[in-house]
Amino acid sequence: MSVAPRESAPATLRSRIGLSQTLVDIAIAFAVFGASVVNIPAQEGAGISDIPVAGFLLLAIASIALFWRRTSSSAVLGVVLAMAVAWTTLGYLGNPVFHILVALYAVGRFVRDMRLSLAGLVAAIAVVGLGQVADSDPSSDIVTGLVLTALAWYVGRLVRSRAAAARERAEYLEWKRAAEAQQAIDDARAGIARELHDVVAHNVSVMTVQAGVARLVVTDDPERAEEAIAAVEEAGRTTLDELRHLLGVLRPDKASGDLDPQPTLSQLHKLVDQLRRTGMSISLAVDVPSELPFRVNLFAYRIVQEALTNVLKHAGVDAAPSVRLEEADGQLEIEVTDTGTGATSLPGSGQGLAGMQERASLLGGSFEAGPRPEGGYRVLARLPLGDQ
């Protein structure tokens, strides 16, 4: 059994709007015809029976033409003005002003070309003025008729300008929503790139150093080589776990099982122990509140991780880094120093310092990094602990 595709919501909405506009146009055409039949003889104190059959025919033709005033405004105005000229030329009573006012409003509302729209206004004013003069109307009635004619065009133009402004604002809001959505995507990609850099750069650096140690001592000290290989295995497992977590965030619909939480400062000791197994001597001093804002906690861990990774990559296991974290003046102060000379240099992306600085900036903090006068390198970051 086949099922017909359901019509999309936008298409349904457009069809309903089109139907409602058609019904409105039909109603306006009938309303203008009826109002003119009553108003035209009333202008001269006569009755409907005083309108000749040809007059009814002229009014009907002009009324039917009003149905297309949205799409062919200038042509409709031409038909209406031709009807008004014929009405005056035949010497019929009164003036068919309702047709002219509705058609002229449509010209102001729907004609894009300003010059063409003004030409329609001038033509309508000329026809109305000549008709009232030919009908021997008082000067005050002539002025009133001309003012009403110009007012109908002006109202149409005003409605057009406001509709254009509303449309431009809607387009701007749509563009803004699209830009914000794209910015959110770009921010997410940048965050994922930072996380991948932190995970891969740190653990691969540990694995590289440990593999080098194992290669150097495998003959003379098999036990130490075995410890180094075990450290490589542990670093590899950690890398895979964190990569699996990131991929699970990217593909939540396909992920299975619980995702591991993001690392925090409570896991610093595990990070330090992992590096100590490379032969690096690390001093760790942590004096921070037990409860920290989530992003501060995560970013602080990543800054320490990246700083120690840089020490390992660029100064080697003999650099003896010192890590200090403490609260000072409403900020979390993170300082990582080392005594290395930069003799060791493992391959890397070169984005470590930029990533640390970006994390500090995202929290409204500060970041400094550079060589120390007494030798070695120093990284100092301050992260605000107030409302994020």
N, C-alpha and C positions, 0 to 999 in steps of 0.2 A: 504494500500500500504506500503510495507516494503522498507526501504532505507538502502543500504549497507553502513557499517561504512567507513568513510573516513580514508585513510591510514595516519598514524601519520607522522609528519614532519621528525623526526629522521630516521624512516624506509625508507621514500622516499629518503632522502639524502643518506643513505647507499646504496640503490639500484642503485642510479645514479652513485655513486662513483664506485661501483662494475662493472657497465656496462662500464664506461669510462676506468677502468683498463683492462678489457677484450679486448676492442678495441685497447688499447695501446699494450698489449701483442701480439695480432695478427699482428699488424703493425710491431712490432720489429722482430717477427719471419720471416715475409716476407722480411723485409729490410735486415736482416742478411743473409738470403738465397741469395737474389739478389746480395748483395755486395760481398759475397764469390764467387759466380759464375763468377763475373767480376774480382775480385782481385786475385784469386788463379792462373789462367793461366797467368795473367799479371805479376806475380812474376817471371815467366820464359820466358816472351816474347812470349807466345803462345796465342791461342784464345780459346773461349768458346767451340768450337767444339772439342778441344783436351781433354776435360773432358769426361771420359767414362760414360756410363749409370749407372754403379754401383756407380761411384763417385757422380752423381746427387742424387742417392738414399740415399747414406750416408749423404750428405748435407741436404737433405729433412728431414731425420729422426732426425738429430741433431737440425734442425730448429724447427720442431714440438715440440721437447722436451723443447725448450726454453719457450714455452707457460706456463709451470708449474714452472718456475724458482723462483717465489715468495714463493710458498708453499713447494716445494721439491727441494731446491737449491742444496743440496749435490748430490741427485740422478741425477739431470739434468747435473751437472758437470761431474759425472761419465759417463753418456751417451756421452757427448761431447768429453771427453778424450778418451773413447773407440773408437769413430769415428775417432779421430785424429791418434790414434795408428794404426787403420786399414788402414787409408789413407796412412800413412808412410810405413806400411808393404807391401801394394799392389804396392808401388812405384809410386803413382800418383804425378803429378807435384804440387809444392808449398805446403803451409801449411794453414789449415783452422783456422787462428788466430782469426778471428772475433767471431766465435762461442765460442772459449776459453775465450776471453776477456769478452764477455757479461755474460757467465756462471760464471766466476770467480768473476766479480763484484757482481753478485747476491749472491754468497756465502759470500762475505764480508758484503753485505748489510743486508741479511735476516737470516743468521745462527747465533743463539744466542751463542752457545758453542764456545768459542774462540779456544779451542784445535782442534775441528772439522774443524773450519774455516781455521786455519793454516795448518792442514793436507791437505785440498783442495788446498791451495796455493802451498805447497811443491809438490804435485802430478802434478799440472799444470805446474810448472817450470820444473819438470823432463821431462814431455811429450814434452813441447815446445823445451827444450834444445836438447833432443834426436832427435826430428824431424828435427831441423835445422842442427844438425851435420850430420844426415843421408842425408840431402839434400845438403851437402857440402857447406853450407853458410859460408862467411867470419866471422872471430871472432868478428868483429865489429857488424855485423848483429845479431850474437848470443847474444851478450851483450844487444843490443837494444831490441831484442825480450824478453829477460828475464826481463829487466827493465820495459817494457810496461806491461808484465804479472803481475809483482809485483805491478805496479802502479794501474792497474785495481782493484785488491783486496783491496789496500789501500784506494782508492777513495770510494769503497763500504763501507768499515769499517768506514771511516770518516763521510759519509752520515748517517750511522746507529747511530753513537754516537751523532751527532747533532739532529737527529730525536728523540732519547731517551731523550736528554736534553730538547728539546721543549715539549715533552710529560710530562716530570717531572714538567716543569714549569707550563704547563696547569693544571696538577693535583694539584700543589701547589696553584695556583690562585683559583681553584675551592674550595679547602679546606679552603683557606683564606676567600673567599666569604661566605662559609657556617659558618665559625667561627664568622665572623662579623655579619651575620644574627642572629646567636644564641646569640651573645653578645647583640645585639639590643633588642632581645626578653627578655633576662635576665634583661637588664636595664629597659625596660618597666615594667616588673613584679615588680622590686624593687621600681620603682616610684609609681606604683599603690598601692603596699603594704604600702609605706610611707603615701600616701594620705588617704588610708583607716584607717591607725593607727591614723592619725591626726584627721580625722573626727569623728571616733567612740570613741576614747579615750576621747576627749574633751567633746563631747556632752553627752556621757553616764555618765561621771563624774558629769556633771552639773545635769543631771536627777537624779542620785543617791543621791546627796546632797539635792536637792529640795524635793525628795520623803521622805527623812529622816526628813526634816524640817516639811513637811506636816503631817507626822505621829505623830511628837512630839506635834504639836500645834493644831491638828484637834479638840480637845475637848475644850481647853481654848481660842483659837483665830481662829475661823472658817474663818475669812476674810483673815488672813495671810496664812492659809492652802490652801485656794482657790487660792491665788496669787502663792504659791509654785507649786500647781498642774498645773496652767496655764503656769508657766515657764517650767515644765516638758513637757507639750504638745508642747510648742514652740521649745524646744531643740529637741524633737522627730521629729517634722516637718523639722527642719533644717537638722537633720541627714539623713532623707529620701531624701530630695532634693539633698544633696551632693552625697549620694550613687547613686541616679538616674543619676546624672551627670556622675559619674565614670563609671557606667554600660553602659551609652550611648556612652562613649568613647570606651569602650571595644566592643560594638556591634553597630557601626554606621549604619550598613545596616538595623537594626531593630528599631533604635531609631526614635521617632516621635517628632516633635516640636523643638523649639530652645533650645539649651543647655545653662544653666546658665554659666556665665564667672567664671573663677577661682578667689578665694578671693584675695584681695589686701589690702594694708595698709589703703586705704580709708574706709575699713569696720572694722577697729580696734575698733571704738567707739561702734559699734553694738556688737562686741565680749565682750568688757568691760561691757557694760550695761547688757548683759546676765549674766555675772558672778556677777555683783553687786546685781542682784535680788536674789542671793543665800545668801546675807548678807555679802559678802566680800567687804571690802573697798579697792579700787584700785586707785592708782595715775598714771595718764597717761600724758606724755610729749613727743610730736612729733614735731620735727623740721627737716624735710627732703625735698629735692627738689620735686616739683610737678610732674616731669616726671622722672620715674625710669625705668631701664631695666626690662622687664617682669619677668624674673626669680628672680631677686633681690627682686622685689615687692612681688611675690608669696612666696618665701622662707622666707623673713622677716616676713610676716604674719604668716606663719606656725611655725616659731621659737617662736614668741611671744605666739601664741596659745598653743604650746606644753609646753612652760615654765609655763604659767598660769595654764594649766591643771595639771602639776606636783605639783604646789603650792596647788591647790585645793585637789589633791589626797593625798599628803604626809604631808601637814601642816594645812589644814583646812581653814575654812572661816575667821578665826581670824588672818591669817598671814599677812594681809595688804600689798600686793605686790605693788611694784613701777615699772612702765615701762617707759623706756627712749629710744627714738630713735632720733639720730641726725647725721648729716654729719660731718666727721672729716678726713682731709687729704685724700680726694678722696675715703673714705670708709663710708659705712652706719654702724654706731655703735648701737648695740642693747643690752640694759642692763635690766635685770629683777631681782629685789631683793625682799626679803620678810623678815619678822621678825618672822617667824614660828619656831617651835621647832621640827617639824616632828612627832607630836603626832597622826595625822590622817594618815591612810594608806588604801586607797581603792585598790581593785584588779586591776592589770594592766599587760601589757606585758613586762614592763621593758625596752622597746626599745626607750623611749622618748629621753633620752640624746644622744643615738647613732644616732637617726634620725636627731636631730638638728646638731650634729657634721658632719654628712654626707652631709647635705645640705650646710653647710658653706664650707666644703672641695670641693664640686662640683663646687663652684664659685671661688675657689682659696682664700678663706678667712680663718679666724681663729675662734676657739671656746674654751671657758673656762667655767668651771662650778665647784662649790664647796661651802662648808660652809664659812660663813663670820666670821671674828674674833669676831665681836660684836653680833653675833647670826643670825640665819636665813640662807638663801641660796642666791647665786648669780649666774646668767647666763649671760655671756658676749660673744657676737658674733660680728665679723667684716666682712662685705661683701664688696668686691671691687665694685666700681661704674663705672669702666672703661669698655673697650670692653670685652665682655664675650667670 
